[in-house]
Amino acid sequence: MTSAAYRGIQTRRSFLDTCAGGLGTVGLAHLMGIEGLTAAESPSPLASRDPHFAPRAKNLIFLFMAGAPSQMDLFDPKPGLRKWHGEALPPSMTKDLNLAFIKPTAKVLASPREFSRCGHSGIEISDYLPHLQDAADDICLVRSMQTGQVNHHPGQSMLMSGSPLVGRPTVGAWLTYGLGSESRNLPGFVVLSSGRGASGGSSNFSSGFLPSSYAGVPFRKSGDPILYLSNPQGVSRESQRLSLETLRHLNAENQERTGDPQIASRMANYELAFRMQASAPELLDFSDESQSTKDSYGIEQEPTNAYGTNCLLARRMVERGVRVVMLIHASWDDHTNLDEGLKKNCDITDKPVAALIRDLKQRGLLDETLVVWGGEFGRTSLGQLKHVGDKVGRDHHPNGYSMWLAGGGVKGGQAVGATDDLALKAVEDPVHVHDLQATVLHLMGLDHERLTYRHMGRDFRLTDVSGSVVDKLLA
């Protein structure tokens, strides 16, 4: 057949008829990809990706104080409580309180803490945090935080995922989904824990319905950073590499056949674990750190050793390109024995946290590392006694509490927002959890309304259907 004859029979209609199956398949794959039903993952799900706009921060260190620290004993002095100490407030003042365990008739508990005006900024910080007092000019203290949740698990879920419902992606997962990671040999999102453990457990660092590559990876401080990371006796690195190659080919065939995006995540996780076997032990080796650095974090000292180790690890991780590091310390849930419990946790965390800020700053990393400190809500100005003979504590309080941020585009040396004289509610510049989340994403170069993932027929985002960037927090 001549080329002229061939062109004569290749009409537009016959071309579409011949290729209809292929074009239809391409179209179907595109539509299913939009729905999140196909393996639309890149070969490396954690490959670094461009932000929506120029970021102020490249990395996030979230210092999660699970259990809810008492804001009026640490960051929000309320001398006006002293005239009510030991008395019940009038019903007109307490009618809108959202309380978990106590009644509005509970007696007022004034704080015995002494506050100092710190740094050039004059931010008032409690005597329980003497080391953080020295870093006052680097932090932006938010005294008007609000959340809609009054119990720990839904409150922690709200703070981390923007929803009280378990199963949504958390902030670290959203950031690694949106930006990837700059580290090839470590996870994009790492979790370090100390204390008793948060009530929300792994839901605080879950990837939810995002592919599992974006979930937080818990690290240990000694031995294998991750359980079973080392090869068992008799298995060489070469034989492991051959096994992984075989698994990769089998998984690739299965992914092509099923279109399951979790298979791509599984393949990426196998490869990352293989690379981590060489890089993770080096991460935990502090021999290249000076003794003065280790001393500043309180390492090999008590009670700061465990948390100080985590803080130093966090700095070493962001140096190596890890996108998000979450440090979970629990529990600050002081329903009784408030003074003793609060002092214990402050003694554990205050020195390492201040050292982390100072160390990041000295190394030129604070400008590109966003540090966030806080819990899921605050504590009431009303006292609580669980049992006769107990020392007094405080109940949960979602209506006005404190968190702080530092570095990464934050305007340090200021306090934003205020609660009323009795610490019952935020009365100036209220900042909802969704506003905080929107601001964190903004500092990382992401528009919280554009960072979405289609699941079950609709687009989800970290801030649900609300949230605004808090401009007063920005430098």
Helices and strands as residue ranges (DSSP letters): H 3-9, H 12-34, E 59-66, G 71-73, G 79-84, H 91-94, E 115-118, E 123-126, H 130-133, G 136-138, E 139-146, H 152-161, H 171-179, E 189-195, G 201-205, G 212-214, E 217-218, H 237-258, H 261-283, G 286-288, H 291-297, H 305-319, E 324-330, H 338-362, G 366-368, E 369-374, E 378-384, E 393-397, E 401-406, E 414-416, E 418-419, E 426-428, E 431-432, H 433-443, E 453-455, E 458-460, G 471-473
